Amino acid sequence: MLEQFGILGEEVAPVLRKEFAAGRPSGVADGLTHASLVARRDAGAGEEPHPTAGPPPDRASITGATGSGAPILGAPARLPAG
């Protein structure tokens, strides 16, 4: 199995990359690879955080809660305090 992975990475993948690159329209960017991501990081590009980075959304935006205390259809029932 490891030998097959070696063949795939050393012989098959480079040929596929070359063939796909030949047919790629000029306006389409190259695919991301580990090497391209490392080069981008080292060049200082991409300093902006990932689009999903940051604090989680507030609970109301997830549950649809209105703050009025009115039950929401499909929401779990609230247990009495005590």
Biopython code that builds the backbone (N, CA, C, O; Angstrom):
import numpy as np
from Bio.PDB.StructureBuilder import StructureBuilder

atoms = [
    (1, "MET", "N", (0.817, -1.182, 0.000)),
    (1, "MET", "CA", (0.000, 0.000, 0.000)),
    (1, "MET", "C", (0.865, 1.250, 0.000)),
    (1, "MET", "O", (0.601, 2.180, -0.763)),
    (2, "LEU", "N", (1.896, 1.290, 0.845)),
    (2, "LEU", "CA", (2.772, 2.457, 0.888)),
    (2, "LEU", "C", (3.489, 2.652, -0.440)),
    (2, "LEU", "O", (3.718, 3.784, -0.867)),
    (3, "GLU", "N", (3.842, 1.554, -1.088)),
    (3, "GLU", "CA", (4.494, 1.654, -2.394)),
    (3, "GLU", "C", (3.559, 2.296, -3.410)),
    (3, "GLU", "O", (3.992, 3.100, -4.235)),
    (4, "GLN", "N", (2.277, 1.942, -3.352)),
    (4, "GLN", "CA", (1.295, 2.527, -4.271)),
    (4, "GLN", "C", (1.146, 4.031, -4.021)),
    (4, "GLN", "O", (1.026, 4.803, -4.972)),
    (5, "PHE", "N", (1.151, 4.453, -2.756)),
    (5, "PHE", "CA", (1.100, 5.878, -2.455)),
    (5, "PHE", "C", (2.334, 6.588, -2.987)),
    (5, "PHE", "O", (2.240, 7.707, -3.493)),
    (6, "GLY", "N", (3.482, 5.947, -2.878)),
    (6, "GLY", "CA", (4.719, 6.521, -3.403)),
    (6, "GLY", "C", (4.646, 6.714, -4.909)),
    (6, "GLY", "O", (5.043, 7.758, -5.428)),
    (7, "ILE", "N", (4.143, 5.718, -5.603)),
    (7, "ILE", "CA", (3.989, 5.817, -7.059)),
    (7, "ILE", "C", (3.013, 6.926, -7.414)),
    (7, "ILE", "O", (3.256, 7.705, -8.336)),
    (8, "LEU", "N", (1.922, 6.995, -6.689)),
    (8, "LEU", "CA", (0.921, 8.033, -6.934)),
    (8, "LEU", "C", (1.537, 9.426, -6.780)),
    (8, "LEU", "O", (1.345, 10.290, -7.636)),
    (9, "GLY", "N", (2.270, 9.640, -5.702)),
    (9, "GLY", "CA", (2.846, 10.954, -5.441)),
    (9, "GLY", "C", (4.006, 11.313, -6.330)),
    (9, "GLY", "O", (4.184, 12.485, -6.662)),
    (10, "GLU", "N", (4.812, 10.328, -6.731)),
    (10, "GLU", "CA", (6.024, 10.608, -7.492)),
    (10, "GLU", "C", (5.821, 10.538, -9.000)),
    (10, "GLU", "O", (6.517, 11.229, -9.744)),
    (11, "GLU", "N", (4.888, 9.722, -9.461)),
    (11, "GLU", "CA", (4.749, 9.528, -10.899)),
    (11, "GLU", "C", (3.406, 9.996, -11.453)),
    (11, "GLU", "O", (3.366, 10.627, -12.509)),
    (12, "VAL", "N", (2.328, 9.703, -10.772)),
    (12, "VAL", "CA", (1.000, 10.005, -11.306)),
    (12, "VAL", "C", (0.615, 11.465, -11.083)),
    (12, "VAL", "O", (0.205, 12.147, -12.023)),
    (13, "ALA", "N", (0.742, 11.945, -9.858)),
    (13, "ALA", "CA", (0.307, 13.307, -9.536)),
    (13, "ALA", "C", (1.015, 14.376, -10.366)),
    (13, "ALA", "O", (0.344, 15.287, -10.853)),
    (14, "PRO", "N", (2.350, 14.312, -10.554)),
    (14, "PRO", "CA", (2.997, 15.342, -11.371)),
    (14, "PRO", "C", (2.484, 15.376, -12.817)),
    (14, "PRO", "O", (2.347, 16.450, -13.403)),
    (15, "VAL", "N", (2.206, 14.221, -13.378)),
    (15, "VAL", "CA", (1.679, 14.175, -14.748)),
    (15, "VAL", "C", (0.282, 14.781, -14.797)),
    (15, "VAL", "O", (-0.035, 15.548, -15.706)),
    (16, "LEU", "N", (-0.553, 14.437, -13.817)),
    (16, "LEU", "CA", (-1.900, 15.009, -13.769)),
    (16, "LEU", "C", (-1.862, 16.520, -13.604)),
    (16, "LEU", "O", (-2.618, 17.234, -14.263)),
    (17, "ARG", "N", (-0.983, 17.019, -12.726)),
    (17, "ARG", "CA", (-0.866, 18.466, -12.530)),
    (17, "ARG", "C", (-0.487, 19.162, -13.840)),
    (17, "ARG", "O", (-1.051, 20.196, -14.195)),
    (18, "LYS", "N", (0.474, 18.576, -14.543)),
    (18, "LYS", "CA", (0.936, 19.165, -15.801)),
    (18, "LYS", "C", (-0.182, 19.157, -16.846)),
    (18, "LYS", "O", (-0.365, 20.145, -17.558)),
    (19, "GLU", "N", (-0.925, 18.062, -16.945)),
    (19, "GLU", "CA", (-2.003, 17.964, -17.930)),
    (19, "GLU", "C", (-3.156, 18.910, -17.590)),
    (19, "GLU", "O", (-3.718, 19.543, -18.484)),
    (20, "PHE", "N", (-3.510, 19.011, -16.315)),
    (20, "PHE", "CA", (-4.573, 19.932, -15.927)),
    (20, "PHE", "C", (-4.145, 21.387, -16.138)),
    (20, "PHE", "O", (-4.957, 22.219, -16.541)),
    (21, "ALA", "N", (-2.876, 21.697, -15.867)),
    (21, "ALA", "CA", (-2.388, 23.065, -16.056)),
    (21, "ALA", "C", (-2.443, 23.464, -17.521)),
    (21, "ALA", "O", (-2.719, 24.621, -17.838)),
    (22, "ALA", "N", (-2.184, 22.521, -18.417)),
    (22, "ALA", "CA", (-2.209, 22.831, -19.845)),
    (22, "ALA", "C", (-3.612, 23.206, -20.316)),
    (22, "ALA", "O", (-3.760, 24.025, -21.222)),
    (23, "GLY", "N", (-4.636, 22.619, -19.713)),
    (23, "GLY", "CA", (-6.006, 22.886, -20.132)),
    (23, "GLY", "C", (-6.708, 23.969, -19.323)),
    (23, "GLY", "O", (-7.873, 24.276, -19.577)),
    (24, "ARG", "N", (-6.006, 24.553, -18.347)),
    (24, "ARG", "CA", (-6.619, 25.560, -17.474)),
    (24, "ARG", "C", (-6.688, 26.908, -18.187)),
    (24, "ARG", "O", (-5.688, 27.364, -18.743)),
    (25, "PRO", "N", (-7.852, 27.546, -18.177)),
    (25, "PRO", "CA", (-7.958, 28.888, -18.770)),
    (25, "PRO", "C", (-7.031, 29.866, -18.035)),
    (25, "PRO", "O", (-6.703, 29.657, -16.867)),
    (26, "SER", "N", (-6.618, 30.921, -18.720)),
    (26, "SER", "CA", (-5.630, 31.841, -18.167)),
    (26, "SER", "C", (-6.115, 32.586, -16.930)),
    (26, "SER", "O", (-5.294, 33.001, -16.113)),
    (27, "GLY", "N", (-7.428, 32.769, -16.766)),
    (27, "GLY", "CA", (-7.937, 33.520, -15.626)),
    (27, "GLY", "C", (-8.125, 32.707, -14.364)),
    (27, "GLY", "O", (-8.517, 33.253, -13.332)),
    (28, "VAL", "N", (-7.855, 31.413, -14.421)),
    (28, "VAL", "CA", (-8.078, 30.539, -13.271)),
    (28, "VAL", "C", (-6.779, 30.392, -12.488)),
    (28, "VAL", "O", (-5.735, 30.076, -13.058)),
    (29, "ALA", "N", (-6.849, 30.623, -11.179)),
    (29, "ALA", "CA", (-5.661, 30.539, -10.332)),
    (29, "ALA", "C", (-5.205, 29.100, -10.170)),
    (29, "ALA", "O", (-5.980, 28.158, -10.332)),
    (30, "ASP", "N", (-3.932, 28.955, -9.848)),
    (30, "ASP", "CA", (-3.395, 27.625, -9.560)),
    (30, "ASP", "C", (-4.021, 27.094, -8.284)),
    (30, "ASP", "O", (-4.446, 27.865, -7.423)),
    (31, "GLY", "N", (-4.076, 25.786, -8.164)),
    (31, "GLY", "CA", (-4.609, 25.178, -6.954)),
    (31, "GLY", "C", (-3.670, 25.391, -5.782)),
    (31, "GLY", "O", (-2.468, 25.583, -5.966)),
    (32, "LEU", "N", (-4.220, 25.357, -4.583)),
    (32, "LEU", "CA", (-3.411, 25.514, -3.382)),
    (32, "LEU", "C", (-2.652, 24.226, -3.096)),
    (32, "LEU", "O", (-3.205, 23.128, -3.165)),
    (33, "THR", "N", (-1.396, 24.382, -2.778)),
    (33, "THR", "CA", (-0.572, 23.260, -2.354)),
    (33, "THR", "C", (0.092, 23.653, -1.041)),
    (33, "THR", "O", (0.080, 24.824, -0.661)),
    (34, "HIS", "N", (0.655, 22.704, -0.369)),
    (34, "HIS", "CA", (1.355, 23.021, 0.873)),
    (34, "HIS", "C", (2.482, 24.010, 0.589)),
    (34, "HIS", "O", (2.679, 24.968, 1.336)),
    (35, "ALA", "N", (3.217, 23.773, -0.495)),
    (35, "ALA", "CA", (4.335, 24.662, -0.833)),
    (35, "ALA", "C", (3.852, 26.083, -1.113)),
    (35, "ALA", "O", (4.491, 27.043, -0.682)),
    (36, "SER", "N", (2.730, 26.235, -1.831)),
    (36, "SER", "CA", (2.237, 27.582, -2.137)),
    (36, "SER", "C", (1.724, 28.280, -0.887)),
    (36, "SER", "O", (1.881, 29.493, -0.753)),
    (37, "LEU", "N", (1.117, 27.542, 0.025)),
    (37, "LEU", "CA", (0.638, 28.140, 1.275)),
    (37, "LEU", "C", (1.788, 28.573, 2.165)),
    (37, "LEU", "O", (1.720, 29.627, 2.797)),
    (38, "VAL", "N", (2.854, 27.766, 2.221)),
    (38, "VAL", "CA", (4.026, 28.130, 3.013)),
    (38, "VAL", "C", (4.690, 29.356, 2.412)),
    (38, "VAL", "O", (5.086, 30.264, 3.142)),
    (39, "ALA", "N", (4.819, 29.397, 1.083)),
    (39, "ALA", "CA", (5.425, 30.559, 0.426)),
    (39, "ALA", "C", (4.591, 31.808, 0.667)),
    (39, "ALA", "O", (5.144, 32.884, 0.899)),
    (40, "ARG", "N", (3.278, 31.683, 0.616)),
    (40, "ARG", "CA", (2.388, 32.820, 0.861)),
    (40, "ARG", "C", (2.538, 33.318, 2.295)),
    (40, "ARG", "O", (2.603, 34.523, 2.539)),
    (41, "ARG", "N", (2.592, 32.390, 3.231)),
    (41, "ARG", "CA", (2.764, 32.771, 4.631)),
    (41, "ARG", "C", (4.103, 33.477, 4.848)),
    (41, "ARG", "O", (4.168, 34.506, 5.519)),
    (42, "ASP", "N", (5.168, 32.916, 4.275)),
    (42, "ASP", "CA", (6.497, 33.474, 4.468)),
    (42, "ASP", "C", (6.659, 34.826, 3.785)),
    (42, "ASP", "O", (7.479, 35.640, 4.212)),
    (43, "ALA", "N", (5.887, 35.076, 2.730)),
    (43, "ALA", "CA", (5.945, 36.358, 2.027)),
    (43, "ALA", "C", (5.134, 37.424, 2.746)),
    (43, "ALA", "O", (5.192, 38.598, 2.382)),
    (44, "GLY", "N", (4.371, 37.023, 3.774)),
    (44, "GLY", "CA", (3.569, 37.974, 4.528)),
    (44, "GLY", "C", (2.200, 38.199, 3.928)),
    (44, "GLY", "O", (1.435, 39.018, 4.437)),
    (45, "ALA", "N", (1.871, 37.497, 2.867)),
    (45, "ALA", "CA", (0.535, 37.620, 2.261)),
    (45, "ALA", "C", (-0.446, 36.835, 3.101)),
    (45, "ALA", "O", (-0.065, 35.912, 3.822)),
    (46, "GLY", "N", (-1.690, 37.199, 3.006)),
    (46, "GLY", "CA", (-2.724, 36.445, 3.704)),
    (46, "GLY", "C", (-2.746, 36.702, 5.191)),
    (46, "GLY", "O", (-3.064, 35.807, 5.975)),
    (47, "GLU", "N", (-2.412, 37.916, 5.588)),
    (47, "GLU", "CA", (-2.408, 38.243, 7.009)),
    (47, "GLU", "C", (-3.808, 38.353, 7.593)),
    (47, "GLU", "O", (-3.972, 38.330, 8.813)),
    (48, "GLU", "N", (-4.813, 38.472, 6.742)),
    (48, "GLU", "CA", (-6.182, 38.574, 7.241)),
    (48, "GLU", "C", (-6.598, 37.230, 7.823)),
    (48, "GLU", "O", (-6.195, 36.186, 7.310)),
    (49, "PRO", "N", (-7.394, 37.240, 8.878)),
    (49, "PRO", "CA", (-7.824, 35.971, 9.467)),
    (49, "PRO", "C", (-8.761, 35.215, 8.537)),
    (49, "PRO", "O", (-9.356, 35.782, 7.620)),
    (50, "HIS", "N", (-8.871, 33.950, 8.794)),
    (50, "HIS", "CA", (-9.789, 33.102, 8.033)),
    (50, "HIS", "C", (-11.190, 33.669, 8.179)),
    (50, "HIS", "O", (-11.525, 34.190, 9.242)),
    (51, "PRO", "N", (-12.034, 33.584, 7.127)),
    (51, "PRO", "CA", (-13.370, 34.177, 7.206)),
    (51, "PRO", "C", (-14.207, 33.678, 8.377)),
    (51, "PRO", "O", (-15.099, 34.389, 8.840)),
    (52, "THR", "N", (-13.942, 32.488, 8.856)),
    (52, "THR", "CA", (-14.741, 31.970, 9.960)),
    (52, "THR", "C", (-14.076, 32.225, 11.307)),
    (52, "THR", "O", (-14.617, 31.848, 12.346)),
    (53, "ALA", "N", (-12.899, 32.867, 11.298)),
    (53, "ALA", "CA", (-12.219, 33.142, 12.561)),
    (53, "ALA", "C", (-12.959, 34.241, 13.309)),
    (53, "ALA", "O", (-13.582, 35.115, 12.706)),
    (54, "GLY", "N", (-12.879, 34.180, 14.602)),
    (54, "GLY", "CA", (-13.509, 35.210, 15.410)),
    (54, "GLY", "C", (-14.472, 34.595, 16.400)),
    (54, "GLY", "O", (-14.630, 33.376, 16.460)),
    (55, "PRO", "N", (-15.111, 35.448, 17.172)),
    (55, "PRO", "CA", (-16.011, 34.925, 18.194)),
    (55, "PRO", "C", (-17.235, 34.270, 17.557)),
    (55, "PRO", "O", (-17.639, 34.641, 16.455)),
    (56, "PRO", "N", (-17.814, 33.311, 18.240)),
    (56, "PRO", "CA", (-19.004, 32.659, 17.692)),
    (56, "PRO", "C", (-20.171, 33.642, 17.663)),
    (56, "PRO", "O", (-20.197, 34.597, 18.438)),
    (57, "PRO", "N", (-21.125, 33.415, 16.781)),
    (57, "PRO", "CA", (-22.275, 34.302, 16.744)),
    (57, "PRO", "C", (-23.062, 34.201, 18.045)),
    (57, "PRO", "O", (-22.973, 33.204, 18.762)),
    (58, "ASP", "N", (-23.835, 35.246, 18.340)),
    (58, "ASP", "CA", (-24.609, 35.188, 19.569)),
    (58, "ASP", "C", (-25.695, 34.117, 19.453)),
    (58, "ASP", "O", (-26.113, 33.757, 18.352)),
    (59, "ARG", "N", (-26.127, 33.631, 20.565)),
    (59, "ARG", "CA", (-27.069, 32.512, 20.602)),
    (59, "ARG", "C", (-28.389, 32.845, 19.904)),
    (59, "ARG", "O", (-29.006, 31.965, 19.304)),
    (60, "ALA", "N", (-28.823, 34.091, 19.975)),
    (60, "ALA", "CA", (-30.094, 34.464, 19.369)),
    (60, "ALA", "C", (-30.055, 34.281, 17.862)),
    (60, "ALA", "O", (-31.061, 33.911, 17.256)),
    (61, "SER", "N", (-28.887, 34.540, 17.240)),
    (61, "SER", "CA", (-28.823, 34.384, 15.789)),
    (61, "SER", "C", (-28.876, 32.914, 15.386)),
    (61, "SER", "O", (-29.253, 32.587, 14.261)),
    (62, "ILE", "N", (-28.502, 32.040, 16.297)),
    (62, "ILE", "CA", (-28.537, 30.609, 16.002)),
    (62, "ILE", "C", (-29.936, 30.045, 16.272)),
    (62, "ILE", "O", (-30.472, 29.284, 15.468)),
    (63, "THR", "N", (-30.518, 30.427, 17.413)),
    (63, "THR", "CA", (-31.788, 29.821, 17.822)),
    (63, "THR", "C", (-32.995, 30.576, 17.315)),
    (63, "THR", "O", (-34.101, 30.037, 17.291)),
    (64, "GLY", "N", (-32.795, 31.828, 16.907)),
    (64, "GLY", "CA", (-33.924, 32.637, 16.476)),
    (64, "GLY", "C", (-34.669, 33.242, 17.635)),
    (64, "GLY", "O", (-35.780, 33.741, 17.459)),
    (65, "ALA", "N", (-34.079, 33.212, 18.834)),
    (65, "ALA", "CA", (-34.739, 33.759, 20.013)),
    (65, "ALA", "C", (-34.962, 35.258, 19.842)),
    (65, "ALA", "O", (-34.109, 35.961, 19.301)),
    (66, "THR", "N", (-36.075, 35.725, 20.291)),
    (66, "THR", "CA", (-36.414, 37.138, 20.151)),
    (66, "THR", "C", (-36.201, 37.917, 21.429)),
    (66, "THR", "O", (-36.226, 39.147, 21.402)),
    (67, "GLY", "N", (-35.995, 37.254, 22.532)),
    (67, "GLY", "CA", (-35.835, 37.926, 23.803)),
    (67, "GLY", "C", (-37.167, 38.229, 24.469)),
    (67, "GLY", "O", (-37.202, 38.744, 25.587)),
    (68, "SER", "N", (-38.263, 37.912, 23.790)),
    (68, "SER", "CA", (-39.574, 38.212, 24.354)),
    (68, "SER", "C", (-40.047, 37.121, 25.304)),
    (68, "SER", "O", (-41.044, 37.300, 26.003)),
    (69, "GLY", "N", (-39.358, 36.015, 25.335)),
    (69, "GLY", "CA", (-39.767, 34.907, 26.179)),
    (69, "GLY", "C", (-40.804, 34.023, 25.504)),
    (69, "GLY", "O", (-41.186, 32.988, 26.051)),
    (70, "ALA", "N", (-41.261, 34.415, 24.331)),
    (70, "ALA", "CA", (-42.246, 33.604, 23.614)),
    (70, "ALA", "C", (-41.566, 32.338, 23.108)),
    (70, "ALA", "O", (-40.434, 32.382, 22.626)),
    (71, "PRO", "N", (-42.260, 31.217, 23.219)),
    (71, "PRO", "CA", (-41.650, 29.973, 22.740)),
    (71, "PRO", "C", (-41.468, 30.007, 21.218)),
    (71, "PRO", "O", (-42.255, 30.614, 20.491)),
    (72, "ILE", "N", (-40.431, 29.353, 20.774)),
    (72, "ILE", "CA", (-40.139, 29.264, 19.350)),
    (72, "ILE", "C", (-40.548, 27.874, 18.894)),
    (72, "ILE", "O", (-40.220, 26.881, 19.544)),
    (73, "LEU", "N", (-41.251, 27.803, 17.795)),
    (73, "LEU", "CA", (-41.701, 26.526, 17.269)),
    (73, "LEU", "C", (-40.491, 25.627, 17.048)),
    (73, "LEU", "O", (-39.553, 26.010, 16.350)),
    (74, "GLY", "N", (-40.504, 24.475, 17.618)),
    (74, "GLY", "CA", (-39.430, 23.511, 17.463)),
    (74, "GLY", "C", (-38.330, 23.666, 18.487)),
    (74, "GLY", "O", (-37.416, 22.842, 18.533)),
    (75, "ALA", "N", (-38.392, 24.718, 19.326)),
    (75, "ALA", "CA", (-37.354, 24.917, 20.338)),
    (75, "ALA", "C", (-37.644, 24.019, 21.532)),
    (75, "ALA", "O", (-38.803, 23.722, 21.818)),
    (76, "PRO", "N", (-36.598, 23.585, 22.230)),
    (76, "PRO", "CA", (-36.830, 22.738, 23.403)),
    (76, "PRO", "C", (-37.571, 23.517, 24.480)),
    (76, "PRO", "O", (-37.411, 24.731, 24.599)),
    (77, "ALA", "N", (-38.371, 22.823, 25.253)),
    (77, "ALA", "CA", (-39.138, 23.453, 26.332)),
    (77, "ALA", "C", (-38.195, 23.913, 27.424)),
    (77, "ALA", "O", (-37.174, 23.275, 27.680)),
    (78, "ARG", "N", (-38.535, 25.024, 28.071)),
    (78, "ARG", "CA", (-37.733, 25.534, 29.189)),
    (78, "ARG", "C", (-38.223, 24.887, 30.475)),
    (78, "ARG", "O", (-39.424, 24.782, 30.728)),
    (79, "LEU", "N", (-37.266, 24.460, 31.273)),
    (79, "LEU", "CA", (-37.606, 23.876, 32.556)),
    (79, "LEU", "C", (-37.764, 24.992, 33.585)),
    (79, "LEU", "O", (-37.051, 25.994, 33.520)),
    (80, "PRO", "N", (-38.693, 24.832, 34.539)),
    (80, "PRO", "CA", (-38.846, 25.866, 35.568)),
    (80, "PRO", "C", (-37.613, 25.931, 36.459)),
    (80, "PRO", "O", (-36.974, 24.913, 36.729)),
    (81, "ALA", "N", (-37.292, 27.113, 36.904)),
    (81, "ALA", "CA", (-36.133, 27.293, 37.788)),
    (81, "ALA", "C", (-36.457, 26.693, 39.151)),
    (81, "ALA", "O", (-37.594, 26.748, 39.620)),
    (82, "GLY", "N", (-35.466, 26.138, 39.752)),
    (82, "GLY", "CA", (-35.796, 25.680, 41.082)),
    (82, "GLY", "C", (-34.995, 24.594, 41.530)),
    (82, "GLY", "O", (-35.177, 24.112, 42.648)),
]
sb = StructureBuilder()
sb.init_structure("model")
sb.init_model(0)
sb.init_chain("A")
sb.init_seg("    ")
for serial, (resi, resn, name, xyz) in enumerate(atoms, 1):
    if name == "N":
        sb.init_residue(resn, " ", resi, " ")
    sb.init_atom(name, np.array(xyz, "f"), 0.0, 1.0, " ", f" {name:<3s}", serial, name[0])
structure = sb.get_structure()
